[in-house]
Amino acid sequence: LIYPGGRVERFDTLKRAMAALGEAASASLRAGAHTPGAPLPPPRTRAIDTCRESDQGGKIYRAGVVEGRDVHGENFHLADHCLDERHIVEYWCKDGTLTEASFDCLDPRFASYHFTRCEDGACISSPGETTGAAGASEAGSRSAVDRQETASAMLSEAVAGHLPEIQGCYRRKAPRRRACERVRLLLEIGHGGRIRTARLLVQPRRPFRALARCVEQRARRWRLPDPGHQTTRAELAISLPCLRR
């Protein structure tokens, strides 16, 4: 490119400069707090070649980092962070696109998590400020519910990695016809990630009843990541294998 006055600038140099400006804008956003009452900025996207995520997607209850390279060859390393004590900026990669989006931890969409603020790059829960013995009891009870629901949401993802163990349940006495079944498994997890109980919420049709019992028995042997040193429950939707002829 030739500018007035005869100055020549290479296109790739300009491309790098524009990328640097984009990073600077993101850094400026991270450094500045969100103006109260102002709308959150719209999501921003970037085409990428490679990406690695530490939290497996846009999960506002878990602080994560994304790093990789975009289609222009520029490397990126971005961490989830708080704009202020209630707003969070979350990064995730999907289908060749890096997305940067802002969320309000107190948005009614997230009411089931009972988030109270943003801290260290994640929306977190904490008991409300109360006074008196009754208030303290209520706060403690709500805190336990907060921890349980957040742990359940995190745990339902962790369980998926243990499902291949179920395959041993259908190698013998399999029904002759081909069929599939999708069920929900309810787990109660105690200290250290140990399974205290495991049961199917709805029993499957007749060809799968023996398989269902086997699934429940095997699930009790699982040891999962400790969801937070307290007993919690988690529902997991699983697909029982298709049984061939």
N, C-alpha and C positions, 0 to 999 in steps of 0.2 A: 504494500500500500504506500502511496506517495502523498504526503501531506503538503499544504501550502508552505512555501519556503524551501521545498526540495527535500524535506526530511523523509527518509524511507524507513518503514517499520515492517518487519516480517509478520505474517499472519499468525504463525504459531506463537510468537511472542505475545501478541495481543490476546490470543486464546488463553495463554497461561495467566495473563494479567486479569482477564475477566473471571477466571476460576478463582484467582486470589481475592478478587473483590467479593465473590460469592462467599468464600470462607470467612472473609473479614466481616461481612454482614451477619453471618451466623454467629460469629464470635461476639459481635456487638449485641446481638439479641440475647445471647447467653449471659453476657455481663450485665445487661440492664433488666430491671424489674418490669413486670407487666403493669401498665397504668390501670388502676382500679376503675371498673366500669367500661373500659374500652374493650371492643370485641377482640377475640384471639385472632392471630394471623391465620390465613388459609394454609392448608397443607402445601408443602413444596416437594417436588419429586426430581430425581436425577437418574438418568439411564446409567447402569453399571455393568461391568464385566464380571467382577467377583465381589463376594461379600461374606463376612463371617459375623454371626451374632452371638452374644453371650447369653441372651435371655430368650432366644427362640421366638422372636416376633414382638409386636407392639403390646407389651404387657405393662401397664402403668403401675402395677403393684410390685414390680421388680426392676431395680436399677440395672441397666445393661449398656453394652458398648457394641457399636458396629464398626467394622473396618474392612477395607478392600480397595478396589480400583474402579473408577468410572470408565465410560467408553472413550474418553479423551486421554486415558492413561494417567489421570491424576489420582494419587492415593488419598484416602480419607480415613480418619479415625475420630469417631463422634460418640459422645457419651450422653445418655439421658440425663437431664438436669432440671432443676426447679427454676422457673422464672421468678416466683415469689413463694410465699408459704401456702398457696393453694393451687398454683398453675404449674404444669409440667410440660416439658418438651420431650417427645418420644421419637426414637428413630427405629426403623425396621426395613428389612429388605424382602421383596417378593416379586417373582416373575421378572427379574432383570431391572427392577426399579428400587431405588432408595427413597424412602418417604420420611419427611420431617414434619411432625404435626404437634400441635399444642392442645392440651386438654385441661379442663377444670376438674380437680379431684373431687369437688363437691357437687358436680353435675348430677342431677337426679338419675341419669342412666347408670351411675355407679352406686346407687343407694344401698344395694345389697352388700357391698363391701364395707360400708360404714367408714369411709375415709374421712379424716378430719384435717389433714394438711399434706403438703408435699415436703419431703425431707430427704436429702442425699440422693436425689434422682429417682424417687419413687413416691407414689401416693401411699400413705400409711394410716393406720387406725390408732386411736388412743382414747382412753376414757375421758368423758367430759368433766369439767370442773364442777364439783358438787360440795355441799357442806352437810355436816351431821352424819350420824351413824347410818340412817336409811339411805342418804345420798351416797355414802361410801360403798354400801352394799350394792346399790344399783350400778355405780360406776364399775365396780369389780365384775359384776355379772355381764355388763355390756362389753367390757374389755375381753372377757373370755369368749363371748360370741364373736367379737371382731376377729380375734386370733383364729377361731375355729373356721369361720367362713373364708378368710384369706388363705389359711392353710389348705382348705378343701380345694380351692381354685387352683393352687399351685400343685397339689398332690395329684389331681386328676390327670395332669400332663405326665407326671413322673411314672405313673403306673403303666403307661402304654409300653414302655421298654421291657416289661416283664411278660407280656402276653405270649410270646412264642412257647413258653413252657407248657401252655395248655394243649399243644398239639399231641402230646402223648395220650390224651384222654380218648381219642376216637380211633385208635388203630385196631382195636379189637371190638367185635360185635357191632360194627357200624351198620346202620340201616341200609337196606339195599337201594332204596330210591335216593335220588339226589335232592337235597334240600338245604336251605340256609336259615339261620335264625339270628336276630339281633336282640340282645337283652341288655338290661342294666344291672350292674353289680354294685352292691352297697358294701363299702369297706369301713371298718372301724379300726383306726390306727392308734396304737398306744405309744409309750415312750420308746425312743430308739428306732422308730419306724416299723415296729412289729405289728403284724395283723392280729387283732384281737378277735374279730368276727368278720365273716365274709358270706354274703348271701345274695341270691338273685331277687330283685324286687318283684318280678313277675315270672312265674315258672313257665318255661317254654312248652311247645306242643309235645305230644307223646314221643316222637322219635328222638327228642333231645333231652329227655328227663335224666337219663343216666349220665349223659355228657354234662348236664348242668350240675349234678352232684359232684362229678369229678372236678369241674371248674371251681366249685366252692371249696373243695378239699385242698386243691393245689394252691388256691389264692391264700389260704391260711398259712402256707409255708413261705410266702413272699416276705422279704424284708426290704422296706422302702426307705428313701431318704427321710430322715426325721423332720416332720413338718413344723417343728417349733417346740418340742419338749412338752407337749400336752396331748391329751386324747382328742381326736377329731374324727369326723366322718366325711367320706367322699363318695359321690356317685360316679360311676364310670360306665359309659356305653361301650359295649364290646360286641364284635361279630363272631358268633360261633362258626367254626369252619363249615364249608359246604361239604357234605358227605356224598361221595360219588358212588355209583353203582358198583 
